[in-house]
Every structure is written in C-alpha cells, then in structure tokens.
Amino acid sequence: MKFYIVDAFTTELFGGNPAGVVLLGDRDFSEIPDEVMIKTAAELRYSETVFIKQEAPDRFHFRYFTPVEEVDLCGHATMAAFRVLVEEGLVSPGNQYALKTLAGELTVETAEGETFMEMAEPRTLRVFEEGPETEELYEAMGLSPEDGIPGWLPEIISTGLPDILLPVQDPDTLNSMVMDREKLCELSRRYEVIGLHAFAPGGELGFNMFWAPCTAFCRNFAPACGIDEEAATGTANGGLTYYLWKKDMIAAGGKNNFLQGESMGRPSWVRSLLSLDEESSPVIRIGGSAAILASGNIHL
C-alpha cells in the first residue's frame, strides 16, 4: 500500500496540520483489521491518518484513525487525501465526488489548488448555562468565565464530530490558555465529545493574510483522543461556522477564514462556506489547500 505525508490547510510545507494518507489500491477494508490501521496511524504519529478505497471513478470510501481509535470524520485528513488523489490522477479539479464515511455520505468538490467538503448536518447538542458547568470548562483551560464574551455561552456542536465550542474575548486571551490535560480528558468523556475548540472573533480588525479578514482565531484540544493540540481542525471549524451564523456574525453565501495553529508554529487557514438549502437549513462546506511532504510504501 502506498502512503503519503501531507500538510493540510496550508500552501507551504511545514505549515498547516500534517496527516497520513494510505491508499488501499486493490485491497479491501475487510482484508485489513482495524487494529492494524490503528497501529499504522500510531506509527505515522500524526493526529489522524485516512485510509482510502476507491469504489468507482467518482466515489471513495474513507476511514479515519487517530493513534488510539477510529473517528467518524476528519476535515484536515480529507484535504490531505484529495491533494494525494489529484497527485495520483484519481480525481481532477473542477469535479464533484461522493465520499462514504462513518459520518454519512458527503460531497467533495475539487478546484485548482483547493478542496471543499460538505460537512454533516450541523447540530447543536448542548448549550451550557452560566454557572458551575461553564466555570469548569473555562477552568480546564486556565481561564475563568470572565475571559469569555458576554452573552456567548459554550456549546457542543457537531458537523460530523462533536466538539465543545468555547468563546474567549480576544486573541491574547486565546494564546494565554494552559490546558489541564487530565481535567479536559474527563470533561471530554463526560460530555462525549472529541475535544474543545476555543476561538476569539477576528472581524475587520482581525489578522490579515491569505483571505483577509480573519473571521476567528482558533485553538483546538483533544487530549482524550491522544491529541493535546491540533493545528487545523476542519470539523470543529464547521461547528464554529454554525455557531457564528446563529449569532448573526456571518452571513449565508459569504466566505469565512479561520486562523489556527499559530501557537504551535504551524499557522493554518481553514475556509468555510455556509449556504441555505430550499428549506433554509444551513449547509456547511470546509475547504483549503494542502502540500505533499513525502510518500512511500507500507509493507503489510
């Protein structure tokens, strides 16, 4: 089987969020035990590795593994995967592809230098009220509720994977956070989430880079999944897109740009698009670029 190492949500090597990509080729998932895929992900040592089986010219089956478990969906690994599929000549820019995942059937659109994937239907699973539970969330990150945004409460949102969305008042506060690893692991298990996605709004005064202005600055923590901090998180920023849309901070049809990974020295730009279907329900797409670092063969 062929594998790649790819930096996702960046145009530059050693930026963005690295992922492993494994092409099954002629083999089927039934031939490779889950334990072997977990061990392969652990050997590659990235937060997620995606295993790919092409089922038809325009249809793929993706499975995502962290070093400790399988997860339903991973945005940055999907960006990495489609960069590889373009490199391999298995997909071409300007087309749509069907993607089978544990989060459901999704649509992926390729463009020159970018990929956009449709997220699962956004769902608010929990809104934390002011009081002990909210205090506990902020304290797990070395903060207090006073470091949040008045009127903005933490929420659990899923666009394929559930995360706690934690608003903080400004980028300086965001960068000052210090995670209590044991506490956040316990909270993640208690609320059955992948982790915590903290953010500070950017807006017109935000950091300007590739796609000015920056909609929000973000940091993501998922220690219960073996990821202390992640440089770019597609699913969590899909949830953040939904959160900000509900707050009337972004409009349908606009492009949103999230900056993540600066604290890790791996700045990543995650783009999102929110549109409304015929029933005025939000449809969220996450996209970005990716750069291939290395490739080789896995002898299994």
Rosetta blueprint (number, residue, H / E / L):
1 M L
2 K E
3 F E
4 Y E
5 I E
6 V E
7 D E
8 A E
9 F L
10 T L
11 T L
12 E L
13 L L
14 F L
15 G L
16 G L
17 N E
18 P E
19 A E
20 G E
21 V E
22 V E
23 L E
24 L L
25 G L
26 D L
27 R L
28 D L
29 F H
30 S H
31 E H
32 I L
33 P L
34 D H
35 E H
36 V H
37 M H
38 I H
39 K H
40 T H
41 A H
42 A H
43 E H
44 L H
45 R L
46 Y L
47 S L
48 E L
49 T E
50 V E
51 F E
52 I E
53 K E
54 Q E
55 E E
56 A E
57 P L
58 D L
59 R E
60 F E
61 H E
62 F E
63 R E
64 Y E
65 F E
66 T L
67 P L
68 V L
69 E L
70 E E
71 V E
72 D L
73 L L
74 C L
75 G H
76 H H
77 A H
78 T H
79 M H
80 A H
81 A H
82 F H
83 R H
84 V H
85 L H
86 V H
87 E H
88 E L
89 G L
90 L L
91 V L
92 S L
93 P L
94 G L
95 N L
96 Q E
97 Y E
98 A E
99 L E
100 K E
101 T E
102 L L
103 A L
104 G E
105 E E
106 L E
107 T E
108 V E
109 E E
110 T E
111 A E
112 E L
113 G L
114 E E
115 T E
116 F E
117 M E
118 E E
119 M L
120 A L
121 E L
122 P L
123 R E
124 T E
125 L E
126 R E
127 V E
128 F L
129 E L
130 E L
131 G L
132 P H
133 E H
134 T H
135 E H
136 E H
137 L H
138 Y H
139 E H
140 A L
141 M L
142 G L
143 L L
144 S L
145 P H
146 E H
147 D H
148 G L
149 I L
150 P L
151 G L
152 W L
153 L L
154 P L
155 E E
156 I E
157 I E
158 S E
159 T L
160 G L
161 L L
162 P E
163 D E
164 I E
165 L E
166 L E
167 P E
168 V L
169 Q L
170 D L
171 P H
172 D H
173 T H
174 L H
175 N H
176 S H
177 M L
178 V L
179 M L
180 D L
181 R H
182 E H
183 K H
184 L H
185 C H
186 E H
187 L H
188 S H
189 R H
190 R H
191 Y H
192 E L
193 V L
194 I L
195 G E
196 L E
197 H E
198 A E
199 F E
200 A E
201 P E
202 G L
203 G H
204 E H
205 L H
206 G L
207 F L
208 N L
209 M L
210 F L
211 W L
212 A L
213 P L
214 C L
215 T L
216 A E
217 F E
218 C E
219 R E
220 N E
221 F E
222 A E
223 P H
224 A H
225 C H
226 G L
227 I E
228 D E
229 E E
230 E E
231 A L
232 A L
233 T L
234 G H
235 T H
236 A H
237 N H
238 G H
239 G H
240 L H
241 T H
242 Y H
243 Y H
244 L H
245 W H
246 K H
247 K L
248 D L
249 M L
250 I L
251 A L
252 A L
253 G L
254 G L
255 K E
256 N E
257 N E
258 F E
259 L E
260 Q E
261 G L
262 E H
263 S H
264 M H
265 G L
266 R L
267 P L
268 S E
269 W E
270 V E
271 R E
272 S E
273 L E
274 L E
275 S E
276 L E
277 D L
278 E L
279 E L
280 S L
281 S L
282 P E
283 V E
284 I E
285 R E
286 I E
287 G E
288 G E
289 S L
290 A E
291 A E
292 I E
293 L E
294 A E
295 S E
296 G E
297 N E
298 I L
299 H L
300 L L
